[in-house]
Amino acid sequence: MTGVPAQFAEPWQRISLAYPLPVTDAVRSRDLVWVSSQEELARRYPRAALVLPYHLALAGAPIMHGETVAGALLLMWPGPRQDLVPAVRAGIASVCAFLGHVLAAAEQTGQPLTPSAAQNLARPAAQEPALSAAADAAAGYAERLPEPGVALDLEGRLTFITRAAAGLVGAGVQQLLGALPWEALAWLDDPVYEDRYRAAVISRRPSSFTAQRPDGVWLRFELFPDDSGVSVRITPTPREAGGEAAGPLRAEKAAPPAAPVRVGALYHLMHLAGALSEAVSAEDVVRLVAETVLPAFGAQALAMLVAEGGRLRIVGYHGYPPETMDRFDGTPLASPTPGVRALTEGMAGFFASRQELERAFPARAGRDDGMAAWAFLPLIASGKPVGTCVLAFEQPHSFAAEERAALTSLAGLIAQALDRARLYDTEHALAQSLQTGLLPRTLPAVPGLEVAARYLPATHGMDIGGDFYDLIRLDTTTVAAVIGDVQGHNVAAAALMGQVRTAIHAHATAGAPPDQVLARTNRLLTDLNPGLFTSCLYARIDLAARAACLATAGHLPPLLRHPDGTTETLQFEPGLLLGIDPDVTYPTHALPLPAGAVLALFTDGLVETPDQPLDARITRFAHDLGSGPVDLSALADTLTAPVSAAGDRMDDVALLLLRPTTSAT
């Protein structure tokens, strides 16, 4: 980093590539992402804008080496700013290409560059040599002026202060040099002032605030930033109403107030709040807390516990070995433990050392979890205890008042997210049970026909969808293969999928030809009027005649791999989606299906991606089908491997492969 405070990167120490940011989008798209203003940042990346409420423009660029993305570069300008001119874009691309070579070379020499705990903060290069005589002259010039002056570096530390300014703030010059103003002067210890400094540094715009000294005198601080630091002008001023940030009135003899939360901690609160808004399951909550809270507070482990059946149950953990969690899982709620007390009494417990913990809870003596300090945070949502969050530290750790306040605030956010997530987990278990009952457990064994099927649920929503497939044995040498996709990825889609599959099965076994199977199922759906549409492909395969008859209701065309390995897309006239028009007809298409040929039926989740046209993806899928393994099960695994490895799937996936063999008896 250069040009910004080291604390700027604290919320971004470790982020998922799925997190919406310009740099993560740049990595995923392998292209430069440009955000011209704070308004555009708020529109496109609201979670990032919450943590960066400053006037700035951003560019995220991928660092590539060949076809591999090695990292990303984030550039910031004072904003708003017009679009980057081609020369600047070319310069960014050139720098990223050079960085890609550097990272690749480091990897090849066995010394890869890895993120370090300490930030690599590069100082801006001085534009002119800093000659001692010139520096002394500048300092003398500033001292002779009656106006108090201060200089801060990009970290906020005082690098220069005149005696007049030191007298105005009530401290000695040597006491202030090298210190952060909000740490050296208790009456400036308010996050509002630190935030004004950050706004000036990041946006490179002048900023100001007023603050009250302990003796009641109000001072005006005007901040003038550039690439090397901030110049500050301090003047006494009457208290102004509106327009500027003013801290709380602090009387000299008043009882000391609770220490405020530092701006960095506030940003972590906002960062976590934005992240948790997208958490779906309890597992998501644990992962997000581990990614945001642990690095922010220097903790090494966490455990999330909830009350179930009179015991504390661990629903997720990070940084602890499984055997340790097994020992603590299922603690009775009547036990005198810090986790139980946090849950039942709603009071946080902070223990800076093992000795502190064992003095407060002698029963914990001998139950070592390998840690040396702990924070037990009650999770309370809507006034109801939800559970306990345990943060653990490998070394003794003193909890300052502001840290305790920040952790307590974080616990409230975590509790709300965990409460929602547990409700989702319950519904998800119900949905999975429903889907398991609707999809075929096994497909019938048919002499003369090899079959391989794969199904992958969507990873968004409730992990349940409307894709379905089936293989129906009609007689000794005839089968029907079905694949379809009901609109939606929820319980309603799964329920409709079950109705469609049952209707098709009933009409097929009654001897209806392919066009009538779809027509009768369509009339049923239009009568039911579920508000969802369904695509479906039905294939009647005569193994004795080595032929197939197909009909489709708006479904993707099937692919055929011929015995010689060549592939083709079977394009024929489709009928309308099921559930729209009760009187629609469905044309049929007959084709030879010799032994050794592979008929591939699939749903759109297998081939649709946001960055490529559907036709191009089907062409690629046809190539993979033709060049894939001979073994049908291995071929199914190969064809679904890309979407399976992708992790996040917006749609569910169904694939049905059928290959007639030489014997149909």
Rosetta blueprint (number, residue, H / E / L):
1 M L
2 T L
3 G L
4 V L
5 P L
6 A H
7 Q H
8 F H
9 A H
10 E H
11 P H
12 W H
13 Q L
14 R L
15 I L
16 S L
17 L L
18 A L
19 Y L
20 P L
21 L L
22 P H
23 V H
24 T H
25 D H
26 A H
27 V H
28 R H
29 S H
30 R L
31 D L
32 L L
33 V E
34 W E
35 V E
36 S L
37 S L
38 Q H
39 E H
40 E H
41 L H
42 A H
43 R H
44 R H
45 Y L
46 P H
47 R H
48 A H
49 A H
50 L H
51 V H
52 L L
53 P L
54 Y L
55 H L
56 L E
57 A E
58 L E
59 A E
60 G E
61 A E
62 P E
63 I E
64 M E
65 H E
66 G L
67 E L
68 T E
69 V E
70 A E
71 G E
72 A E
73 L E
74 L E
75 L E
76 M E
77 W E
78 P E
79 G L
80 P L
81 R L
82 Q L
83 D L
84 L L
85 V L
86 P H
87 A H
88 V H
89 R H
90 A H
91 G H
92 I H
93 A H
94 S H
95 V H
96 C H
97 A H
98 F H
99 L H
100 G H
101 H H
102 V H
103 L H
104 A H
105 A H
106 A H
107 E H
108 Q H
109 T L
110 G L
111 Q L
112 P L
113 L L
114 T L
115 P L
116 S L
117 A L
118 A L
119 Q L
120 N L
121 L L
122 A L
123 R L
124 P L
125 A L
126 A L
127 Q L
128 E L
129 P L
130 A L
131 L L
132 S H
133 A H
134 A H
135 A H
136 D H
137 A H
138 A H
139 A H
140 G H
141 Y H
142 A H
143 E H
144 R H
145 L L
146 P L
147 E L
148 P L
149 G E
150 V E
151 A E
152 L E
153 D L
154 L L
155 E L
156 G L
157 R L
158 L E
159 T E
160 F E
161 I E
162 T L
163 R H
164 A H
165 A H
166 A H
167 G H
168 L H
169 V H
170 G L
171 A L
172 G L
173 V H
174 Q H
175 Q H
176 L H
177 L L
178 G L
179 A L
180 L L
181 P H
182 W H
183 E H
184 A H
185 L L
186 A H
187 W H
188 L H
189 D L
190 D L
191 P H
192 V H
193 Y H
194 E H
195 D H
196 R H
197 Y H
198 R H
199 A H
200 A H
201 V H
202 I H
203 S H
204 R L
205 R L
206 P L
207 S E
208 S E
209 F E
210 T E
211 A E
212 Q E
213 R L
214 P L
215 D L
216 G L
217 V L
218 W E
219 L E
220 R E
221 F E
222 E E
223 L E
224 F E
225 P E
226 D L
227 D L
228 S L
229 G L
230 V E
231 S E
232 V E
233 R E
234 I E
235 T E
236 P E
237 T L
238 P L
239 R L
240 E L
241 A L
242 G L
243 G L
244 E L
245 A E
246 A E
247 G L
248 P L
249 L L
250 R L
251 A L
252 E L
253 K L
254 A L
255 A L
256 P L
257 P L
258 A L
259 A L
260 P L
261 V L
262 R L
263 V H
264 G H
265 A H
266 L H
267 Y H
268 H H
269 L H
270 M H
271 H H
272 L H
273 A H
274 G H
275 A H
276 L H
277 S L
278 E L
279 A L
280 V L
281 S L
282 A H
283 E H
284 D H
285 V H
286 V H
287 R H
288 L H
289 V H
290 A H
291 E H
292 T H
293 V H
294 L H
295 P H
296 A H
297 F H
298 G L
299 A L
300 Q L
301 A E
302 L E
303 A E
304 M E
305 L E
306 V E
307 A E
308 E E
309 G L
310 G L
311 R E
312 L E
313 R E
314 I E
315 V E
316 G E
317 Y E
318 H E
319 G L
320 Y L
321 P L
322 P H
323 E H
324 T H
325 M H
326 D H
327 R H
328 F H
329 D L
330 G L
331 T E
332 P E
333 L L
334 A L
335 S L
336 P L
337 T L
338 P H
339 G H
340 V H
341 R H
342 A H
343 L H
344 T H
345 E H
346 G L
347 M L
348 A L
349 G E
350 F E
351 F E
352 A L
353 S L
354 R H
355 Q H
356 E H
357 L H
358 E H
359 R H
360 A H
361 F L
362 P H
363 A H
364 R H
365 A L
366 G L
367 R L
368 D L
369 D L
370 G L
371 M L
372 A L
373 A E
374 W E
375 A E
376 F E
377 L E
378 P E
379 L E
380 I E
381 A E
382 S L
383 G L
384 K E
385 P E
386 V E
387 G E
388 T E
389 C E
390 V E
391 L E
392 A E
393 F E
394 E L
395 Q L
396 P L
397 H L
398 S L
399 F L
400 A L
401 A H
402 E H
403 E H
404 R H
405 A H
406 A H
407 L H
408 T H
409 S H
410 L H
411 A H
412 G H
413 L H
414 I H
415 A H
416 Q H
417 A H
418 L H
419 D H
420 R H
421 A H
422 R H
423 L H
424 Y H
425 D H
426 T H
427 E H
428 H H
429 A H
430 L H
431 A H
432 Q H
433 S H
434 L H
435 Q H
436 T H
437 G H
438 L H
439 L L
440 P L
441 R L
442 T L
443 L L
444 P L
445 A L
446 V L
447 P L
448 G L
449 L E
450 E E
451 V E
452 A E
453 A E
454 R E
455 Y E
456 L E
457 P L
458 A L
459 T L
460 H L
461 G L
462 M L
463 D L
464 I L
465 G L
466 G L
467 D E
468 F E
469 Y E
470 D E
471 L E
472 I E
473 R E
474 L E
475 D E
476 T L
477 T L
478 T E
479 V E
480 A E
481 A E
482 V E
483 I E
484 G E
485 D E
486 V E
487 Q L
488 G L
489 H L
490 N L
491 V H
492 A H
493 A H
494 A H
495 A H
496 L H
497 M H
498 G H
499 Q H
500 V H
501 R H
502 T H
503 A H
504 I H
505 H H
506 A H
507 H H
508 A H
509 T H
510 A L
511 G L
512 A L
513 P L
514 P H
515 D H
516 Q H
517 V H
518 L H
519 A H
520 R H
521 T H
522 N H
523 R H
524 L H
525 L H
526 T H
527 D H
528 L H
529 N L
530 P L
531 G L
532 L L
533 F L
534 T E
535 S E
536 C E
537 L E
538 Y E
539 A E
540 R E
541 I E
542 D E
543 L L
544 A L
545 A L
546 R L
547 A E
548 A E
549 C E
550 L E
551 A E
552 T E
553 A E
554 G E
555 H L
556 L L
557 P L
558 P L
559 L E
560 L E
561 R E
562 H L
563 P L
564 D L
565 G L
566 T L
567 T E
568 E E
569 T E
570 L L
571 Q L
572 F L
573 E L
574 P L
575 G E
576 L L
577 L L
578 L E
579 G L
580 I L
581 D L
582 P L
583 D L
584 V L
585 T L
586 Y L
587 P L
588 T E
589 H E
590 A E
591 L E
592 P E
593 L L
594 P L
595 A L
596 G L
597 A L
598 V E
599 L E
600 A E
601 L E
602 F E
603 T L
604 D H
605 G H
606 L H
607 V L
608 E L
609 T E
610 P L
611 D L
612 Q E
613 P L
614 L H
615 D H
616 A H
617 R H
618 I H
619 T H
620 R H
621 F H
622 A H
623 H H
624 D H
625 L H
626 G H
627 S H
628 G L
629 P L
630 V L
631 D L
632 L H
633 S H
634 A H
635 L H
636 A H
637 D H
638 T H
639 L H
640 T H
641 A H
642 P H
643 V H
644 S H
645 A H
646 A H
647 G L
648 D L
649 R L
650 M L
651 D L
652 D L
653 V E
654 A E
655 L E
656 L E
657 L E
658 L E
659 R E
660 P E
661 T L
662 T L
663 S L
664 A L
665 T L
